[in-house]
Amino acid sequence: MKLGCSTLLFGGYDLDTALAGIAGAGYEAIELVSIPGMGVHFEPGRCDSYYEDIKQKVADAGLVIESTGVGGAFTKDGFQALVKATAKLGAPCITTSSGGACGDEEYWAALMRRMKCARVCARTYGVKLSFKPHVRGAVNNVASSRRFMEENDSEWVGINIDNTHLQREGDDPAAAVADLAPWIMTARIRDFKSEDLGIGPVENQIPGKGQSDVKGYYDALCQVEGLEYATVEMVGSKDFELAEVQRVIEETIAALKSYQS
């Protein structure tokens, strides 16, 4: 399993800084984010040369774009422009989430109507849509993920699995990987420490410093056919000093590589 890192960790810095830090730490891929208020490393609606320049910067850093990450943008009007930008960046997937609230059947029905257009959009631009089961969201755990995928039976739609969101919703992450394996397109990995549904401090998102069995989850990911990358995605580092962000991603990759031996 190759290791990737989201540029979200460098949300307070520009793309050049993010690429240098991620490549320098030894990761092989990135999730390239565009999440206003958290981290914006590409923008939709720009000219072709803008995206070619980003692609070249990523290649020059020895990295590949595993996906673009747009958070909850699926529920907003500009989502199609983000899919189009993802296609121009040459990324195979765009990661997002369902929005809504668990148990809201009215929202679920509206979500399924929206997905009809989303599947057409994905096929048109050749970009797969990878949805993260998100704490409190309409798609939030294994059961709702299975339902979502069964109602969206399409090669263009899949799951962006994240051990910390599933565990906070009461699921066992390693078992969840086995349950959802046919639909897993992308994977996010980190630790967490929290007494509620929150993620907790960045320090406790470093594998081995929280309450999740990150190694067990990683080992399960290694069994998913066709899954190439486990990508580190953490929240809370936007205002960190650059050296502190670098320490976090370096400690994280060291922990993850220790699982490979």
C-alpha positions as CSV (number, residue, x, y, z in Angstrom):
1,M,0.0,0.0,0.0
2,K,1.4,3.4,-1.0
3,L,1.0,6.4,1.2
4,G,-0.5,9.7,0.3
5,C,-1.0,13.0,2.2
6,S,-3.8,15.6,1.8
7,T,-2.7,19.1,1.2
8,L,-5.3,20.0,3.8
9,L,-2.6,19.7,6.4
10,F,-1.0,22.7,4.7
11,G,-4.2,24.7,4.6
12,G,-2.5,27.8,5.8
13,Y,0.2,27.6,3.1
14,D,0.5,27.7,-0.7
15,L,0.7,24.7,-3.0
16,D,4.4,24.9,-3.5
17,T,5.0,24.7,0.2
18,A,2.6,21.8,0.6
19,L,4.2,19.8,-2.2
20,A,7.7,20.4,-0.9
21,G,6.7,19.3,2.6
22,I,4.8,16.2,1.5
23,A,7.4,15.0,-1.0
24,G,10.2,15.7,1.5
25,A,8.4,13.5,4.1
26,G,8.4,10.6,1.7
27,Y,4.8,10.4,0.6
28,E,4.0,9.3,-3.0
29,A,0.6,11.0,-3.6
30,I,-1.6,13.9,-2.6
31,E,-5.2,14.7,-2.1
32,L,-5.4,18.2,-3.6
33,V,-7.9,20.2,-1.7
34,S,-10.2,23.1,-2.5
35,I,-12.2,23.7,0.7
36,P,-12.8,27.4,1.4
37,G,-12.0,28.3,5.0
38,M,-9.8,25.2,5.5
39,G,-7.4,25.0,2.5
40,V,-7.6,26.0,-1.2
41,H,-4.8,24.6,-3.4
42,F,-6.8,24.7,-6.7
43,E,-9.8,26.7,-7.9
44,P,-12.5,25.8,-10.4
45,G,-13.3,27.8,-13.5
46,R,-9.7,28.6,-14.4
47,C,-8.0,28.4,-17.8
48,D,-6.4,25.2,-19.0
49,S,-2.9,26.5,-18.5
50,Y,-3.6,27.0,-14.8
51,Y,-4.4,23.3,-14.3
52,E,-1.4,22.3,-16.5
53,D,0.8,24.3,-14.3
54,I,-0.5,22.6,-11.2
55,K,0.0,19.2,-12.8
56,Q,3.6,20.0,-13.7
57,K,4.3,21.2,-10.1
58,V,3.0,17.9,-8.7
59,A,5.0,15.9,-11.2
60,D,8.1,17.8,-10.6
61,A,7.7,17.1,-6.9
62,G,7.6,13.4,-7.7
63,L,4.0,13.1,-6.6
64,V,0.7,12.1,-8.2
65,I,-2.8,13.5,-7.6
66,E,-4.7,10.6,-6.0
67,S,-7.9,12.7,-5.8
68,T,-9.1,16.2,-5.3
69,G,-10.9,16.9,-2.0
70,V,-13.8,19.3,-1.8
71,G,-15.4,18.5,1.5
72,G,-19.1,19.1,1.6
73,A,-19.2,20.9,-1.8
74,F,-21.4,18.2,-3.3
75,T,-24.5,20.0,-1.9
76,K,-23.5,23.4,-3.5
77,D,-24.2,24.7,-7.0
78,G,-20.5,24.8,-8.0
79,F,-19.9,21.1,-7.7
80,Q,-19.9,20.4,-11.4
81,A,-17.2,23.1,-11.9
82,L,-15.1,21.3,-9.3
83,V,-15.6,17.9,-11.2
84,K,-14.6,19.6,-14.4
85,A,-11.5,21.1,-12.8
86,T,-10.6,17.6,-11.4
87,A,-10.7,16.2,-14.9
88,K,-8.4,18.9,-16.1
89,L,-6.0,18.1,-13.3
90,G,-5.9,14.5,-14.4
91,A,-7.2,13.2,-11.1
92,P,-9.2,10.0,-11.2
93,C,-11.5,10.9,-8.2
94,I,-13.1,13.7,-6.4
95,T,-13.8,13.2,-2.7
96,T,-16.8,14.8,-1.0
97,S,-19.6,13.9,1.5
98,S,-23.3,13.6,1.3
99,G,-24.2,16.4,3.7
100,G,-27.5,16.2,5.5
101,A,-28.2,14.5,8.8
102,C,-28.5,10.8,9.6
103,G,-32.1,9.6,9.7
104,D,-33.5,12.4,7.6
105,E,-35.5,10.5,5.0
106,E,-36.7,13.7,3.2
107,Y,-33.1,14.7,2.7
108,W,-32.2,11.2,1.6
109,A,-34.8,11.3,-1.1
110,A,-33.5,14.7,-2.3
111,L,-29.9,13.3,-2.2
112,M,-30.9,10.4,-4.4
113,R,-32.4,12.8,-6.9
114,R,-29.3,14.9,-6.9
115,M,-27.2,11.7,-7.4
116,K,-28.9,11.0,-10.8
117,C,-27.4,14.2,-12.2
118,A,-24.1,13.6,-10.3
119,R,-23.6,10.2,-12.0
120,V,-24.1,11.8,-15.4
121,C,-21.6,14.5,-14.5
122,A,-19.1,12.0,-13.4
123,R,-19.4,10.0,-16.6
124,T,-19.3,13.1,-18.8
125,Y,-16.0,14.3,-17.3
126,G,-14.5,10.8,-16.5
127,V,-14.1,11.5,-12.8
128,K,-15.3,9.1,-10.1
129,L,-17.2,10.5,-7.1
130,S,-15.9,9.1,-3.8
131,F,-18.2,9.8,-0.8
132,K,-16.9,9.8,2.8
133,P,-19.2,8.4,5.4
134,H,-19.2,11.4,7.7
135,V,-20.0,11.8,11.4
136,R,-23.7,12.9,11.7
137,G,-24.2,13.0,7.9
138,A,-26.8,11.3,5.8
139,V,-24.1,8.8,4.9
140,N,-22.4,8.3,8.2
141,N,-21.7,4.7,9.0
142,V,-21.5,1.2,7.4
143,A,-25.3,0.7,7.2
144,S,-26.0,4.0,5.4
145,S,-22.9,3.5,3.2
146,R,-24.3,0.2,2.0
147,R,-27.7,1.7,1.4
148,F,-26.1,4.6,-0.5
149,M,-24.1,2.4,-2.7
150,E,-26.9,-0.1,-3.4
151,E,-29.1,2.8,-4.5
152,N,-26.2,4.2,-6.6
153,D,-25.2,1.1,-8.5
154,S,-22.6,2.8,-10.7
155,E,-18.9,2.4,-11.5
156,W,-18.7,6.2,-11.1
157,V,-19.7,6.3,-7.4
158,G,-17.8,4.8,-4.5
159,I,-16.7,5.2,-0.9
160,N,-13.9,7.3,0.6
161,I,-13.5,5.3,3.7
162,D,-12.1,7.0,6.9
163,N,-11.5,4.9,10.0
164,T,-12.1,7.8,12.4
165,H,-15.5,8.8,11.2
166,L,-16.8,5.2,11.2
167,Q,-15.4,4.5,14.7
168,R,-16.9,7.6,16.1
169,E,-20.3,6.4,14.7
170,G,-19.8,3.1,16.5
171,D,-18.5,0.9,13.7
172,D,-15.3,-1.2,13.8
173,P,-13.0,0.3,11.1
174,A,-11.3,-2.9,10.1
175,A,-14.6,-4.8,9.9
176,A,-16.1,-1.9,7.9
177,V,-13.3,-2.2,5.3
178,A,-14.4,-5.8,4.7
179,D,-18.1,-4.9,4.6
180,L,-17.6,-2.0,2.2
181,A,-14.6,-3.4,0.1
182,P,-16.5,-3.7,-3.2
183,W,-17.3,0.0,-3.1
184,I,-14.1,1.5,-1.7
185,M,-12.5,3.9,-4.1
186,T,-10.3,6.0,-1.8
187,A,-9.1,5.6,1.8
188,R,-8.2,8.1,4.5
189,I,-6.2,7.2,7.5
190,R,-5.3,8.8,10.9
191,D,-5.9,8.3,14.6
192,F,-8.1,10.3,16.9
193,K,-8.8,10.8,20.6
194,S,-12.2,12.2,21.7
195,E,-14.9,11.6,24.2
196,D,-17.7,12.7,21.8
197,L,-18.1,12.8,18.0
198,G,-15.3,15.3,17.5
199,I,-11.9,14.3,16.1
200,G,-9.8,15.7,18.9
201,P,-6.4,17.4,18.7
202,V,-4.0,17.1,15.8
203,E,-1.4,15.5,18.0
204,N,-3.8,12.6,18.7
205,Q,-4.5,12.2,14.9
206,I,-0.9,10.9,14.6
207,P,-1.2,7.0,14.4
208,G,-0.4,5.5,17.8
209,K,-1.3,8.6,19.7
210,G,-5.1,8.2,19.8
211,Q,-7.7,5.5,20.5
212,S,-8.1,3.8,17.1
213,D,-6.5,0.6,16.0
214,V,-4.8,2.2,13.0
215,K,-2.6,-0.7,12.2
216,G,-5.6,-3.1,12.1
217,Y,-7.4,-0.7,9.8
218,Y,-4.3,-0.3,7.6
219,D,-3.9,-4.1,7.3
220,A,-7.5,-4.4,6.2
221,L,-7.0,-1.7,3.6
222,C,-4.1,-3.7,2.2
223,Q,-6.6,-6.5,1.3
224,V,-8.9,-4.2,-0.8
225,E,-8.4,-5.1,-4.4
226,G,-7.5,-2.2,-6.6
227,L,-6.9,0.2,-3.7
228,E,-3.5,1.8,-4.3
229,Y,-3.1,4.5,-1.7
230,A,-3.9,5.1,2.0
231,T,-4.0,8.9,2.3
232,V,-3.4,10.9,5.5
233,E,-6.0,13.5,6.1
234,M,-6.1,15.6,9.3
235,V,-7.9,18.7,10.4
236,G,-6.8,21.4,12.8
237,S,-3.3,22.3,11.5
238,K,-4.2,25.3,9.4
239,D,-2.8,27.8,11.9
240,F,0.3,25.7,12.8
241,E,3.8,26.9,12.1
242,L,5.2,25.2,9.1
243,A,7.8,23.3,11.1
244,E,5.0,21.9,13.2
245,V,3.0,20.7,10.2
246,Q,6.1,19.0,8.9
247,R,6.8,17.3,12.2
248,V,3.2,15.9,12.2
249,I,3.3,14.5,8.7
250,E,6.8,13.0,9.2
251,E,5.8,11.3,12.5
252,T,2.7,10.0,10.7
253,I,4.5,8.5,7.8
254,A,7.0,6.9,10.1
255,A,4.2,5.3,12.1
256,L,2.4,4.1,8.9
257,K,5.6,2.7,7.4
258,S,6.2,0.7,10.6
259,Y,3.1,-1.2,9.8
260,Q,4.6,-2.3,6.5
261,S,7.4,-4.3,8.1
